[in-house]
Amino acid sequence: MKRGKIAKKSAEKAKRKICFIISSTIHYSRSKLILAELAKRPDVELQIVVGASAIVKQYGDVEAWIRNDGFHITTRVTMALSGGTHVAMAKTAGLGVIEFASVFENLNPDLVVVRADRYEVLAAAVAAAYMNKTVAHIEGGDVTGTIDESVRHAITKLSHIHFATNDESAERIIRMGENPKYVKNFGAPDVEFAAIVKSEITQSDLEKVGVGSQIDLGKDFLILMQHPVTTEKDNRALMDATLDALIELKLPTIAFWPNIDAGTDDVSNSIRRA
């Protein structure tokens, strides 16, 4: 019996602690297939850390979705400052570095996984890098413009393992000086997830999550998703121009709420008054 207990303890110690950061609604949906595969592995202890706008229900009840999908949330990080301003973004990133440092100290992960180009993710990467944690970055090397691209490349330089979604991005990461041995083009998991989603949206579904006039889903309609551009001064004017164009098209439109970035109030106010 003693030998059995010792063997069991040794196996548990051998598990690799992989800490996966979820900081927004879209980051969870893009990561579901990866999380599912990690959860299956007997040699992995999956740590799911949820924070920033992912725990603000105004932007979706991500925590409930995660639990409903059978995953365990290891801890949550309260770091997002409201206000929709550049100051709020900068302070959120700073607060995030402090909070993620505490999380990594407590969880002591072997690997921290982050994705894309958000300032909350940059905070996690900064904290992990300074604490000598190995960082894996998904969706590095992409070219998107504005401050997001700068943040994405900064995260790349703070990371050690890179999972690009296409050949051009993988090559761009290598040209940034990263070791080709640790740069992998593994495709886009969000596209793979979208390919297996079979759910149909009903009128009842729309009424549960939104407001406005009814839309006949059997006829042509548009889907609008426009987030604030943080480097622009007048996001209200940009959104007004988009809505004016939609009105001219005279097609029913389902508009998604903007994200938490600077300028979010300008975009949301434009939608409310359309």
Secondary structure, DSSP 8 states (H G I E B T S, - for coil): -HHHHHHHHHHHHH-EEEEEEE-SHHHHHHHHHHHHHHHH-TTEEEEEEEEGGGG-GGG--HHHHHHHTT----EEE-----SSSHHHHHHHHHHHHHHHHHHHHHH--SEEEEETT-HHHHHHHHHHHHTT-EEEEESTT----HHHHHHHHHHHHH-SEEEESSHHHHHHHHHTT--GGGEEE---HHHHHHHH------HHHHHHH--SS---TTS--EEE-----TT-S-HHHHHHHHHHHHHHHT--EEE----SSTTHHHHHHHHHH-
